[in-house]
Structure formats: C-alpha cells, structure tokens
Amino acid sequence: MATENTMKAVRLHAYGGPEVLRYEEMPRPVPGPGEVLVRVHAAGVNPPDWYVRSGFTTIPAERRPDWPLPLTLGTDVSGVVAELGGPDTGWNVGDEVFGLLGFPGRPSGYAEYVVASAADLARKPAALGHVEAAAVPMAGLTAFQFLYKRLGYAGGGSAVVVGAAGGIGHLAVQLLRLAGAEEVVAVASGRHEEFLHGLGADRFVDYTRTPAAEAVQGADLLVDTVGGPEAHRLLGALRRGGRLVSCFLGDYRPERAAELGVALNEGLWQVRSSGGDLAELALLLADGRVRVAVDGVYPLREAVAAHRRAERGHIQGKIVLRVVG
C-alpha cells in the first residue's frame, strides 16, 4: 500500500509488448525550483508511449534515446497542484492543471504523482473534466503548433487530413476549419464518417473503399498523421504547389514529389512542451470551438489493456488512463 512517500505507477523493466507494463509502488517524486508536484487525476495514452515500451523499434537507431530502466511511461496529465518546489512557480496548491510534460524527454506520467516544470502546465478549462483534459496535450499541441506556429496556416483552399479520426487528426480537422480552410476533407475508415462531419469536415473519404489520391485531387494542403511505407501514394491528392506535412516518418519519395511540384515537410519536426501554447488551445476548448474525443478510459492499473486497445488501431480520439475516481 502506498504511503505519503510512495505512490503507484506503471513502469517497464524490460522492453516488449503490453504485458511488460507493471503496476507497482515506487518513491513519490519531490519538486525542485521551478517545478510543482501534481496529483495526477488522469493520464493520456499516446503513440510515443508504445514506441518507448517496444524499445524504440520504429525510430531510426541514431535517434533513439538512451534511457535507463525501469521507466515510467506517459507525458500527458491532468490533475491538481499538490506541492510547490519554490515560491516563484506561478501556481498555487489546489490549482487544476494539465500539460505535456518535459517532451521530448524522459516520460513519467502514468503515476499518481508527477513532478512538472511550471512552464509546461496550463490551467485546466473548467468545462473539461480531468479525463478529457488529459486527452489533449500531445495531440492538441502537435496539431496547434504545427499548423498555427510552424506553418502559419492562414486558411484558404482545400485541406486534407489523413488519419482524421485519431488523436492528432480529429483536432487538426477542427483547427483547419477555425483557421479558415475553404474545404476540409477527412480521410479515415468508414465508421468515423458521422463523427468527423460532426467536427466540421466538409467531405469524408473512406480509405478502405477508395484511396485518398483517387478521391481527392488538387488539394492545397495535406496533413498526414499516419506516415509509413505507403505514404507516397498521397502525393497525387495535391495540386502543383501544394504542401504535404507529416506528423510521423514515412516514405514520401522526394524525387516524385519534386516532379509533381509538391512541397514536403516530413516528420523531422517534433512537438514541444509549452504551457503558453496549451493555454491558447485551452481558450478554444473552454468555449467549445474545439472538442476532444475520448475513445476509451481505463484505470491506471489496467494500462496493459489500454495498450492492447491502442495496438488494435482505428481509435476515435484518444485513450485515457483514469488515476483518481
């Protein structure tokens, strides 16, 4: 049983499938200067969690971090400030906060308590419960930072989102619409059609019936949240002068893209923790201009089941671990 100096967490002591995740007791962390201790109420589940768990096998060897085991997974949390590491954090004990913690860096979020940099946190919108808030940080910041900060997307023309029902995709659909896209085309499997129209997609393409590049031509922007070895097949959906941006590594055939006059921005950019950016996104969440979808909720002790669900794919929104309640 956890004491005031310990906590429950989900850790891995060896790399492998979901079964390597262990729900166990470990020391409770202590915040230092510029940090706060957060009592975690919910933790989001993201693709990097299973990349780490499997031993980074999907990441090129030269880019794999060298993190010693045991390792606690998770970067997305929502909870309540329980302790301050100093007087100048900008937070008070009892504040409800959420954030993407220390990314890219060693994770720690699948736990009852986590130490967070004060700068990584934003105030949780009152309109969201902790489960919904924990679903936002990584996926939301990826879409927000990439479209609004890096690309400076200002609307106009048609925009296509591939993998539109997933964590990043369903938020990108909404942010593109808010930024003034003339047409938003959502590409996903058939069961997600009603969901995506409800988020503002003008057109839906069921990729299991028709390849995206056959259903769409002349797009100005294509956001690929899938990547992989077949990613180059998407090039035909874009007009000459169009842009393809990717959240994950994929084979985009740069030579073929150049022939078609398509500008590539492949998965070399990475989301960063930012309480400031998350606070901007929180304003959109607070008044309902952006909604986050939760595919499933699992108790922290059932992280193995959550990862097994994630591996089956076809997720609508995000998977979340409930830590409190």
C-alpha positions in Angstrom: 0.0 0.0 0.0 1.3 3.4 -1.0 2.4 5.7 1.9 2.9 9.5 2.0 6.4 8.9 0.5 5.4 6.4 -2.2 2.9 6.1 -5.0 1.5 3.7 -7.5 2.8 4.0 -11.1 3.0 1.9 -14.3 6.6 1.1 -15.2 8.5 -1.2 -17.5 11.6 -3.1 -16.5 12.1 -4.6 -20.0 11.0 -3.7 -23.5 8.3 -5.7 -25.3 4.5 -5.9 -25.7 1.8 -4.5 -23.4 2.4 -7.4 -21.0 5.7 -5.8 -19.8 3.9 -2.9 -18.2 3.9 -3.3 -14.4 1.6 -1.5 -11.9 3.8 -1.1 -8.8 4.8 1.0 -5.9 7.7 3.5 -6.3 9.0 6.6 -4.4 7.0 9.7 -4.8 9.0 12.4 -6.5 9.8 15.8 -4.9 9.6 19.1 -6.9 12.7 21.3 -7.2 13.0 25.0 -8.1 10.7 26.0 -11.0 8.7 22.7 -10.5 5.4 21.6 -8.9 4.2 18.3 -7.8 0.9 17.3 -9.5 -1.6 14.8 -8.1 -2.5 13.1 -11.3 -6.2 12.5 -11.9 -5.9 11.2 -15.5 -3.1 10.5 -18.0 -3.3 10.4 -21.7 -2.0 7.5 -23.8 0.0 8.4 -27.0 1.9 6.6 -29.7 5.3 7.6 -28.2 4.2 5.5 -25.1 4.2 2.3 -27.1 7.2 3.3 -29.2 9.1 3.5 -25.9 7.6 0.3 -24.5 8.6 -1.6 -27.5 12.2 -0.4 -27.3 12.0 2.4 -29.9 11.9 -0.1 -32.8 10.0 2.3 -35.0 12.7 5.0 -34.6 16.0 5.1 -36.5 18.8 3.8 -34.3 20.7 7.1 -34.4 17.6 8.9 -32.9 16.8 6.5 -30.1 17.2 7.9 -26.6 19.3 6.0 -24.1 17.1 5.9 -21.0 17.9 3.5 -18.2 15.2 1.1 -16.9 12.9 1.0 -15.0 10.9 3.6 -16.8 7.5 5.2 -16.2 5.6 5.9 -19.3 3.4 8.9 -20.2 3.7 12.6 -20.9 0.1 13.8 -20.8 -1.5 14.5 -17.5 -4.4 16.4 -15.9 -4.5 16.9 -12.1 -4.2 19.2 -9.1 -1.1 21.0 -7.9 -0.2 19.3 -4.6 3.2 20.9 -3.7 5.4 23.8 -4.9 9.1 23.5 -5.5 9.6 27.1 -4.6 7.8 30.5 -4.3 8.1 31.6 -7.9 6.3 28.9 -9.9 3.2 30.9 -10.7 1.0 28.2 -9.4 -0.8 27.6 -6.1 -1.6 24.3 -4.3 -5.0 23.3 -5.4 -4.8 24.7 -8.9 -6.3 22.4 -11.6 -3.7 22.0 -14.4 -2.9 19.9 -17.4 0.1 19.6 -19.6 2.6 17.8 -21.9 5.4 17.2 -19.5 9.1 17.5 -20.5 8.6 16.4 -24.1 10.8 15.4 -25.8 12.4 13.8 -22.8 12.1 11.0 -20.3 8.4 10.4 -19.5 6.8 10.0 -16.1 3.0 10.5 -16.4 1.5 7.0 -15.7 1.6 7.7 -12.0 -0.3 9.0 -9.0 2.0 12.0 -8.7 4.4 13.6 -11.2 6.9 16.5 -11.0 6.2 19.0 -13.7 8.1 22.1 -14.9 5.8 25.0 -14.0 6.3 26.2 -17.6 4.8 23.0 -19.1 1.4 23.5 -17.4 -1.7 25.4 -18.3 -4.8 25.9 -16.3 -7.4 23.2 -17.0 -10.5 24.6 -18.6 -13.4 24.3 -16.2 -15.6 23.0 -19.0 -13.4 19.9 -19.2 -13.1 17.0 -16.7 -9.7 15.6 -16.0 -10.2 12.7 -18.4 -11.0 15.0 -21.3 -8.1 17.4 -20.4 -5.6 14.5 -20.2 -6.6 13.6 -23.8 -5.5 17.0 -25.1 -1.8 17.9 -24.6 0.3 15.9 -27.0 -2.2 15.6 -29.8 -3.6 19.1 -29.3 -0.2 20.7 -29.2 1.1 18.7 -32.2 -1.8 20.0 -34.3 -1.8 23.5 -32.9 2.0 24.1 -33.0 2.4 22.5 -36.4 -0.5 24.3 -38.2 -0.5 27.6 -36.4 3.0 28.2 -35.2 5.3 26.3 -37.7 3.3 26.6 -40.9 1.5 29.8 -40.1 -1.6 28.3 -41.7 -4.0 31.2 -42.6 -6.8 29.3 -44.3 -7.9 29.3 -47.9 -8.1 26.4 -50.3 -8.8 22.8 -49.5 -7.1 20.9 -46.7 -7.0 17.1 -46.3 -6.4 15.3 -43.1 -5.3 11.6 -43.3 -6.0 9.6 -40.2 -8.6 12.2 -39.4 -10.3 10.3 -36.6 -7.2 9.8 -34.4 -5.9 11.9 -31.7 -4.0 14.5 -33.8 -6.3 14.1 -36.8 -9.6 15.0 -35.2 -8.1 18.1 -33.6 -6.4 19.1 -36.9 -9.8 18.9 -38.7 -11.2 21.4 -36.2 -8.2 23.8 -36.2 -8.1 23.9 -40.0 -11.8 24.8 -40.0 -11.2 27.5 -37.4 -8.3 28.9 -39.4 -10.5 29.4 -42.5 -9.9 26.4 -44.8 -12.4 26.6 -47.6 -12.9 22.8 -47.6 -11.7 20.2 -45.0 -11.5 16.7 -46.3 -11.3 14.0 -43.7 -9.8 10.6 -44.6 -10.5 7.7 -42.2 -12.2 4.3 -42.1 -15.9 4.2 -42.7 -17.2 4.0 -39.2 -15.9 7.5 -38.5 -17.9 9.4 -41.1 -20.6 10.8 -38.8 -18.1 11.7 -36.1 -15.9 13.7 -38.5 -18.8 15.5 -40.2 -19.8 16.5 -36.6 -16.4 18.1 -36.1 -16.7 20.2 -39.2 -15.3 18.1 -42.1 -16.9 19.1 -45.4 -16.1 15.8 -47.1 -15.3 12.3 -45.9 -13.2 9.7 -47.7 -13.3 6.1 -46.6 -9.8 4.9 -47.5 -10.8 1.3 -47.1 -13.0 1.8 -50.2 -11.2 4.5 -52.2 -7.5 5.6 -52.0 -7.3 9.2 -50.9 -5.4 10.2 -54.1 -8.2 8.9 -56.2 -11.0 10.5 -54.2 -9.2 13.9 -53.9 -7.3 16.0 -56.4 -6.0 19.5 -56.4 -5.7 19.9 -52.6 -3.7 22.8 -51.3 -2.6 21.2 -48.0 -2.5 17.5 -46.9 -1.8 16.7 -43.2 -0.7 13.1 -42.9 -1.0 11.7 -39.3 -0.1 8.2 -40.4 3.1 8.1 -42.4 4.6 4.7 -43.1 5.9 3.0 -46.3 2.9 3.7 -48.4 2.8 7.4 -47.6 4.0 8.4 -51.1 0.6 7.3 -52.5 -0.9 10.5 -51.1 1.1 12.8 -53.4 -1.5 12.6 -56.1 -4.1 14.3 -54.0 -2.2 17.6 -54.1 -2.1 20.3 -56.7 1.2 21.6 -58.1 2.5 24.0 -55.4 0.6 22.2 -52.7 2.1 21.1 -49.4 2.3 17.8 -47.6 3.1 17.8 -43.9 3.6 14.8 -41.8 3.5 14.0 -38.1 5.3 10.7 -38.4 8.1 9.3 -40.6 7.1 8.0 -44.0 8.3 7.2 -47.5 7.2 10.3 -49.4 9.5 9.8 -52.4 11.1 13.3 -52.5 12.1 12.8 -56.2 8.5 12.1 -57.2 7.2 14.9 -55.0 9.6 17.3 -56.9 8.3 16.1 -60.2 4.7 16.8 -59.1 5.7 20.2 -57.7 4.6 19.2 -54.2 6.4 20.7 -51.2 7.3 18.2 -48.5 7.6 18.8 -44.8 8.3 15.4 -43.4 8.4 14.1 -39.9 11.6 15.9 -38.8 9.7 18.4 -36.6 8.6 17.5 -33.1 6.0 18.9 -30.7 7.4 20.6 -27.7 6.0 21.1 -24.2 4.7 24.6 -23.8 2.3 25.8 -21.2 1.8 29.0 -23.1 0.7 27.3 -26.3 -1.5 24.9 -24.3 -3.1 28.0 -22.6 -4.0 29.3 -26.1 -5.5 26.0 -27.1 -7.4 25.9 -23.7 -9.3 29.0 -24.7 -10.6 27.1 -27.8 -11.6 24.2 -25.6 -13.2 26.3 -22.9 -15.9 27.7 -25.2 -16.4 24.6 -27.3 -14.8 25.9 -30.5 -12.6 22.7 -30.3 -13.7 19.4 -28.8 -11.7 16.5 -27.7 -12.9 12.9 -28.2 -12.2 10.1 -25.8 -12.3 6.6 -27.3 -11.9 4.7 -24.0 -11.0 5.1 -20.4 -9.1 2.6 -18.3 -8.0 2.6 -14.7 -4.2 3.2 -14.2 -3.8 -0.4 -13.0 -5.2 -1.6 -16.4 -2.6 0.1 -18.6 -1.9 -3.2 -20.2 -5.5 -3.4 -21.5 -5.2 0.3 -22.7 -2.1 -0.5 -24.7 -3.7 -3.6 -26.2 -6.7 -1.5 -27.3 -4.3 1.1 -28.8 -2.5 -1.6 -30.8 -5.8 -2.6 -32.5 -6.0 0.8 -34.0 -9.0 2.6 -35.5 -9.2 4.8 -32.4 -11.7 7.7 -32.4 -9.9 10.4 -30.5 -7.8 9.4 -27.5 -7.4 6.6 -24.9 -7.0 7.9 -21.3 -5.9 6.3 -18.0 -8.0 7.3 -15.0 -5.9 7.7 -11.9 -8.4 9.2 -9.4 -12.0 8.1 -9.2 
